[in-house]
Amino acid sequence: MASYLLRRLGASVVTIAGISVLIFAMGHVIYPLPGRDVLGPRASTAQVAAWNRDNGYTRPVPVQYWHYLAGLLHGNLGYSYKLNQSIATLFERRYPRSLYLSGAALLLAALITIPFGIYRAVRRNRTDDQVGPGVAPTVYSAPDFLLYLLVIQIFAFTLRVFGFRASQSTSLLGVIADWRHMALPIACFAVAIAAGLSRYIRSAVADALSQDHSTVVRGTGLPERLVLIRHLLRNACLLMITLIGLLIPALLAGDLVAETAFSYGGLGLLFFASLENADYPVLLAYTLAAAVLTVLGNLLADIALMIADYRVRL
């Protein structure tokens, strides 16, 4: 087991190093000499050249990458000259809000997906199961913005049950306490996630039901309810571990739509504003964070699956 962990950890480190090279190359191609954009059109050529030289943009590319990598290891993600703030500070302020929205939506989606997927698998090829294959793909394939706007129109403007915007509180505790304005963003995000996951859970449980060991367990006289809880629920949870690991980076990217639709001040809204303002350092840092989360999500899913399933350890 230790050798497996070391191999996976080493592969993850190499992958992250390759990602950093790619992101640095993208930044060097898109934004090679930012002095003109930082100082403005009124700055003289000498001033722009001096700024680029003083900030290391005229050094050899390998030297620039070495300083970029050293900065990343010390938590330096770059600097947003348009917002006049370090990107690490921007992320530090907004990431807890995105983490709360994503975490709450993922937890709610898991609570919806597992029982719904098991129910559809048990009732497969029956009338009520045929509704799921129609509804879930429709929700999954529909644009998220469309879903969010419909929900806002119905529950915020027509029924006036919830607020049409997410909480605007500056503190995380204030956001958590403002449930009336956070209910719609969390619920919509959870439904969008659950629509994609339910088909995988249904397929896994349906496959387990058709296996010989399920028939043997039933032959012992064990009630159907205990068969589902002791055997099928475990398989569904093991699959959820893998899916959640793959969803970790997708949640960061998905926040872009949810936070923009509900005006929620997290990382997704920061990315959207940076995209409008062509704030390339922030965009590249966001891309780097999403890529690293992809690698870490897969690594954590493999480790958790190895701990939960003895077959993987063997």
C-alpha positions in Angstrom: 0.0 0.0 0.0 2.8 2.4 0.8 4.5 1.8 -2.6 1.2 2.5 -4.3 0.7 5.8 -2.4 4.3 6.9 -3.2 3.7 6.1 -6.9 0.5 8.1 -7.0 2.0 11.0 -5.1 5.0 11.1 -7.3 2.8 11.0 -10.4 0.7 13.9 -9.0 3.8 16.0 -8.3 5.1 15.5 -11.8 1.7 16.3 -13.3 1.5 19.5 -11.2 5.0 20.5 -12.3 4.0 20.0 -16.0 0.8 22.1 -15.4 2.9 24.9 -14.0 5.1 24.9 -17.1 2.1 25.0 -19.3 0.4 27.9 -17.4 3.7 29.8 -17.4 4.0 29.3 -21.1 0.5 30.5 -21.7 1.2 33.6 -19.6 4.4 34.3 -21.4 2.7 34.1 -24.8 -0.4 36.1 -23.8 1.2 38.6 -21.5 5.0 38.7 -22.3 5.7 42.3 -21.5 2.9 43.8 -19.4 4.6 47.1 -18.7 2.6 49.1 -21.3 -0.7 47.8 -19.9 0.3 48.5 -16.3 1.7 52.0 -16.8 -0.8 53.1 -19.3 -0.6 54.6 -22.8 0.9 57.9 -21.5 4.0 56.2 -20.2 7.2 56.7 -22.3 9.0 53.8 -24.0 11.9 54.2 -21.5 9.5 54.0 -18.5 7.9 50.9 -19.9 11.3 49.3 -20.6 12.5 50.1 -17.1 9.4 48.6 -15.5 9.7 45.4 -17.5 13.4 45.2 -16.6 12.8 45.9 -12.9 10.1 43.3 -12.6 12.1 40.6 -14.3 10.3 40.3 -17.6 13.5 40.8 -19.7 15.3 37.9 -18.0 15.8 34.6 -19.9 12.7 32.5 -20.0 14.1 29.7 -17.8 15.1 32.2 -15.1 11.6 33.7 -15.3 10.0 30.3 -14.8 12.3 29.5 -11.9 11.2 32.6 -10.1 7.6 31.9 -11.0 7.9 28.4 -9.6 9.6 29.7 -6.4 6.8 32.2 -6.0 4.1 29.5 -6.3 5.8 27.4 -3.7 5.7 30.4 -1.3 2.0 31.1 -2.1 2.6 33.9 -4.6 0.1 33.5 -7.4 1.0 36.8 -9.1 -0.4 40.3 -9.0 -3.5 41.9 -10.4 -2.4 45.2 -11.7 -5.9 46.2 -12.7 -7.2 45.5 -9.2 -3.9 46.6 -7.6 -3.9 43.6 -5.3 -2.1 40.3 -5.0 -4.0 37.4 -6.4 -3.4 35.3 -3.3 -5.2 38.0 -1.3 -8.1 38.0 -3.7 -8.4 34.2 -3.6 -8.1 34.2 0.2 -11.0 36.5 0.6 -13.3 34.7 -1.9 -12.4 31.1 -1.6 -14.2 30.3 1.7 -17.4 31.6 0.1 -17.0 29.4 -3.0 -16.1 26.5 -0.7 -19.3 26.9 1.3 -21.5 27.1 -1.8 -19.8 24.1 -3.5 -19.6 22.0 -0.3 -23.2 22.5 0.7 -24.4 21.8 -2.9 -22.2 18.6 -3.2 -23.5 17.3 0.2 -27.1 18.0 -0.8 -26.5 16.4 -4.2 -25.1 13.2 -2.6 -28.1 13.0 -0.3 -30.3 13.2 -3.4 -28.3 11.1 -5.8 -27.7 7.9 -3.8 -31.2 7.1 -2.7 -32.6 8.3 -6.1 -30.1 6.2 -8.0 -30.8 3.1 -5.9 -34.5 3.5 -6.3 -34.3 3.8 -10.0 -32.1 0.7 -10.2 -34.5 -1.3 -8.0 -37.4 -0.1 -10.1 -35.6 -0.5 -13.4 -37.7 -1.1 -16.6 -40.8 -0.1 -14.7 -43.0 2.9 -15.4 -41.7 5.2 -12.6 -38.1 4.4 -13.7 -38.8 5.7 -17.2 -39.4 9.2 -15.8 -35.8 9.4 -14.5 -34.1 8.9 -17.8 -36.2 11.7 -19.3 -35.9 14.2 -16.5 -32.3 13.8 -15.5 -30.7 14.2 -19.0 -33.0 17.2 -19.6 -31.7 18.9 -16.5 -28.1 17.8 -17.1 -28.0 18.9 -20.7 -29.9 22.2 -20.3 -27.7 25.3 -19.9 -27.2 26.1 -16.2 -28.1 29.7 -16.7 -31.5 28.7 -18.1 -32.2 26.5 -15.0 -31.1 29.3 -12.6 -33.1 32.0 -14.4 -36.2 29.9 -14.3 -35.8 29.1 -10.7 -35.2 32.8 -9.8 -38.3 33.8 -11.8 -40.5 31.2 -10.1 -39.3 31.3 -6.5 -38.0 34.8 -6.1 -40.3 37.0 -8.3 -43.5 35.0 -8.7 -43.8 33.2 -5.4 -41.5 35.6 -3.5 -40.3 32.8 -1.2 -36.5 33.3 -1.5 -34.3 36.2 -2.5 -33.2 36.6 -6.1 -29.6 37.2 -5.1 -27.2 35.3 -3.0 -26.1 36.7 0.3 -24.0 39.8 0.0 -22.6 39.6 3.5 -18.8 40.2 3.8 -18.3 37.5 6.4 -18.7 33.7 5.9 -20.8 33.4 9.1 -23.1 36.1 7.7 -23.4 34.1 4.5 -24.2 30.9 6.3 -26.8 32.6 8.5 -28.5 34.2 5.5 -30.3 31.0 4.5 -33.2 32.8 2.7 -30.8 34.2 0.1 -28.5 31.1 -0.1 -31.2 28.4 -0.5 -31.7 28.9 -4.2 -28.0 29.0 -5.2 -27.3 25.9 -3.2 -30.4 24.0 -4.3 -29.9 24.8 -8.0 -26.3 23.9 -7.9 -27.1 20.6 -6.1 -29.8 19.7 -8.7 -27.4 20.4 -11.6 -24.8 18.0 -9.9 -27.3 15.4 -9.0 -28.7 15.2 -12.5 -25.3 14.2 -13.8 -24.5 11.7 -11.0 -27.8 9.8 -10.7 -27.3 7.9 -14.0 -23.9 6.6 -12.8 -25.3 5.4 -9.5 -28.3 3.8 -11.2 -26.0 1.9 -13.6 -23.6 0.7 -10.8 -26.5 -0.5 -8.6 -28.3 -2.1 -11.5 -25.1 -4.0 -12.5 -24.6 -5.1 -8.8 -28.2 -6.4 -8.7 -27.6 -8.6 -11.8 -24.4 -10.2 -10.3 -24.4 -13.7 -8.9 -23.5 -12.7 -5.4 -26.8 -10.7 -5.2 -28.7 -13.8 -6.1 -26.9 -15.8 -3.5 -27.5 -13.3 -0.8 -31.2 -13.3 -1.6 -31.2 -17.0 -1.6 -30.1 -17.0 2.1 -33.5 -15.4 2.9 -32.1 -12.0 3.8 -34.8 -9.3 3.4 -34.6 -7.1 0.3 -34.1 -4.0 2.5 -31.0 -5.5 4.2 -29.7 -6.6 0.8 -29.9 -3.0 -0.4 -28.3 -1.5 2.8 -25.5 -4.0 3.3 -24.4 -4.7 -0.3 -25.8 -2.2 -2.8 -25.5 0.9 -0.7 -21.8 0.2 -0.2 -21.2 -0.1 -3.9 -23.0 3.1 -4.5 -20.9 4.9 -1.9 -17.7 3.6 -3.4 -18.7 5.0 -6.8 -19.6 8.3 -5.1 -16.0 8.6 -3.8 -14.6 8.4 -7.3 -17.2 10.8 -8.7 -16.7 13.4 -5.9 -13.0 13.3 -6.6 -13.6 14.1 -10.2 -16.1 16.8 -9.3 -13.8 18.8 -7.0 -12.3 20.8 -9.9 -15.7 20.9 -11.7 -17.2 22.6 -8.7 -14.7 25.4 -8.9 -15.5 25.9 -12.6 -19.2 25.5 -12.0 -19.2 28.3 -9.5 -18.6 30.6 -12.4 -22.2 30.1 -13.6 -23.9 29.9 -10.2 -22.1 32.8 -8.7 -22.7 35.0 -11.8 -26.4 34.2 -11.9 -26.9 34.9 -8.2 -24.3 37.7 -7.9 -22.4 35.8 -5.3 -19.0 37.1 -4.5 -16.8 34.0 -4.8 -14.0 32.9 -7.1 -16.4 32.3 -10.0 -17.6 35.9 -10.0 -14.0 37.0 -9.7 -13.1 34.9 -12.8 -16.0 36.4 -14.7 -15.0 40.0 -13.8 -11.4 39.2 -14.8 -12.6 37.8 -18.1 -14.4 41.0 -18.8 -11.5 43.2 -17.8 -8.9 41.0 -19.5 -7.1 40.6 -16.2 -4.8 37.8 -17.5 -2.8 37.2 -14.3 -6.0 36.4 -12.4 -7.3 34.2 -15.2 -4.1 32.2 -15.4 -4.0 31.8 -11.6 -7.6 30.5 -11.6 -6.7 28.1 -14.4 -3.7 26.9 -12.4 -5.9 26.4 -9.3 -8.5 24.4 -11.3 -5.8 22.2 -12.8 -4.1 21.5 -9.5 -7.5 20.7 -7.9 -8.1 18.2 -10.7 -4.9 16.3 -9.8 -5.5 16.5 -6.1 -9.1 15.4 -6.5 -8.1 12.3 -8.4 -5.3 11.6 -5.8 -7.7 12.0 -2.8 -10.3 9.8 -4.5 -7.8 7.0 -5.1 -6.6 7.2 -1.5 -10.1 7.2 -0.1 -11.2 4.4 -2.4 -8.1 2.3 -1.3 -9.1 2.8 2.3 -12.8 2.0 1.8 -12.4 -1.0 -0.6 -10.2 -3.9 0.4 -10.2 -5.1 -3.2 -8.2 -2.0 -4.3 -5.7 -2.6 -1.5 -5.2 -6.2 -2.7 
